[in-house]
Amino acid sequence: MTTYSTNFSGYTADVQPSDWTARWVTASNTWAARTKASTDGGKVLENTGTVDGRHLLSWDAIDSDSNRANVEILARVRTSSVLAEQFRLTARGSGAAAAETGYSILFDTTSSAFRLHKYVAGVSTNLGTAVTYTQVVDTWYYVRFRVNGSDLKAKVWK
């Protein structure tokens, strides 16, 4: 697998990174590099939105890599409230709104659980059993999500 990494330090604050593309549901949703002094590189990628939906931002450098089918994503994430916020990391994401395809690890903050999902032509299917956790608002969690062939693996820790 090819390695890609960023801590967003090279991006302009308060705007969407120019080499990332919004996909799936793009309305009522904003992606931007934000200054966060306590983070590696001093910036993070932040998503804010007012409408639930399958929001996806993909890194163009990876989209153009023909060997991207097998991927491992390591991210540091957090939520600012437990009210209807969900976040997901997605691999093999393609399609448009209502026709999404890909695999995701989805964090449902209202039920304090994470689960693996498969999307095919906009239809979402839970894969396996949801794993509950004690969510702490504004606490950073590490997430490792690996898709290799038909194997999906995920790990979450503080």
Buried (B, 14 or more C-beta within 10 A) or exposed (E): EEEEEBBBEEBEEEEBBEEBBBBBBBEEBBBBBBEBEEBEEBBBBBBEBEEEBBBBBBBEEBBEBEEBEBBEBEEEBBBEEEEEBBBBBBBBBBBEBEEBBBBBBBBBBEEBBBBBBBBEEBEEEEEEEBEEBEBEEEEEBEBBBBBEEEEBEBEBEE
